[in-house]
Amino acid sequence: MSKSEQNLEELKVKVARDLGLYEKVESGGWGSLTSAESGRVGGYMNRILKQQRSDVDGVDHTGK
């Protein structure tokens, strides 16, 4: 696993914890999430990544 893949996996775990979904992931794997739950994880990850890009390059990538 590359460093960037590892970083994304760590972010995904953090987001799942923040959303209260990690216990479900631990017991049943990522495939146990509903499509709505997976969408929440992906959407939250996307917001965090956009914010990080904005912080690095000074350009607003959030669409606000």
BALO-933316 format. One record per residue: residue in one letter; x, y, z of N, C-alpha, C in turn. Coordinates in steps of 0.1 Angstrom, whole numbers, padded with zeros to 4 digits, always signed. Layout:
<rs>
AXYZXYZXYZ
...
</rs>
This chain:
<rs>
M+0009-0012+0000+0000+0000+0000+0009+0012+0000
S+0006+0022-0009+0014+0034-0010+0011+0043+0002
K+0020+0053+0004+0018+0063+0015+0005+0070+0013
S+0002+0074+0001-0011+0082-0001-0023+0073+0001
E-0022+0060-0003-0033+0051+0000-0035+0049+0015
Q-0024+0048+0022-0024+0046+0037-0030+0058+0043
N-0026+0070+0038-0032+0083+0044-0047+0083+0042
L-0052+0079+0030-0066+0079+0027-0073+0069+0036
E-0067+0058+0038-0073+0048+0047-0074+0053+0061
E-0064+0060+0066-0064+0065+0079-0075+0076+0080
L-0076+0084+0070-0087+0095+0070-0101+0088+0070
K-0102+0077+0062-0115+0071+0062-0119+0065+0076
V-0109+0060+0083-0112+0054+0096-0115+0066+0106
K-0108+0077+0105-0111+0088+0113-0125+0094+0111
V-0129+0095+0098-0142+0100+0095-0153+0090+0100
A-0151+0077+0098-0160+0067+0103-0162+0068+0118
R-0151+0071+0125-0152+0073+0140-0160+0085+0143
D-0156+0096+0136-0163+0109+0138-0178+0108+0136
L-0182+0100+0126-0196+0098+0123-0203+0087+0131
G-0196+0081+0140-0202+0070+0148-0204+0057+0140
L-0197+0055+0130-0199+0043+0121-0188+0033+0123
Y-0177+0036+0130-0166+0027+0130-0168+0014+0137
E-0177+0014+0147-0180+0001+0154-0186-0009+0144
K-0195-0003+0135-0202-0012+0125-0191-0017+0115
V-0182-0008+0111-0171-0012+0102-0162-0023+0108
E-0159-0021+0121-0151-0031+0128-0157-0045+0129
S-0170-0045+0131-0177-0058+0132-0181-0064+0119
G-0183-0056+0108-0188-0062+0096-0180-0058+0084
G-0169-0050+0085-0162-0045+0074-0168-0033+0067
W-0161-0027+0058-0166-0015+0051-0179-0019+0043
G-0180-0031+0038-0191-0036+0030-0204-0036+0038
S-0203-0035+0052-0215-0036+0060-0223-0023+0061
L-0216-0012+0056-0223+0001+0056-0233+0002+0045
T-0244+0009+0047-0254+0011+0037-0248+0021+0027
S-0254+0023+0016-0250+0032+0006-0250+0047+0011
A-0260+0049+0019-0262+0063+0025-0250+0065+0035
E-0247+0055+0043-0236+0057+0052-0222+0058+0045
S-0220+0050+0035-0208+0052+0027-0207+0065+0020
G-0219+0071+0016-0219+0084+0010-0215+0095+0020
R-0220+0093+0032-0217+0102+0043-0202+0102+0045
V-0196+0090+0046-0181+0089+0048-0174+0096+0037
G-0177+0093+0024-0171+0098+0013-0172+0113+0012
G-0184+0118+0015-0187+0133+0014-0179+0140+0024
Y-0178+0135+0036-0170+0141+0047-0155+0141+0044
M-0151+0129+0038-0137+0129+0034-0134+0139+0023
N-0143+0141+0014-0141+0150+0003-0140+0165+0008
R-0148+0168+0018-0148+0181+0024-0134+0184+0031
I-0129+0174+0038-0117+0175+0045-0105+0176+0035
L-0105+0168+0025-0094+0169+0015-0095+0183+0007
K-0106+0188+0004-0107+0201-0002-0102+0212+0007
Q-0105+0211+0020-0100+0221+0029-0085+0220+0031
Q-0080+0208+0031-0065+0206+0032-0058+0212+0019
R-0064+0210+0008-0059+0216-0005-0059+0231-0004
S-0070+0237+0001-0071+0251+0003-0061+0257+0012
D-0058+0250+0023-0048+0254+0033-0034+0254+0027
V-0032+0245+0017-0018+0243+0012-0016+0254+0001
D-0026+0256-0008-0023+0264-0020-0030+0278-0019
G-0038+0280-0009-0044+0293-0007-0056+0296-0016
V-0060+0286-0023-0072+0287-0032-0084+0280-0026
D-0095+0286-0026-0107+0280-0020-0113+0269-0030
H-0111+0257-0026-0116+0245-0033-0129+0240-0028
T-0135+0247-0018-0147+0242-0012-0159+0246-0019
G-0159+0255-0029-0170+0259-0036-0179+0269-0029
K-0174+0275-0019-0182+0285-0011-0182+0298-0017
</rs>
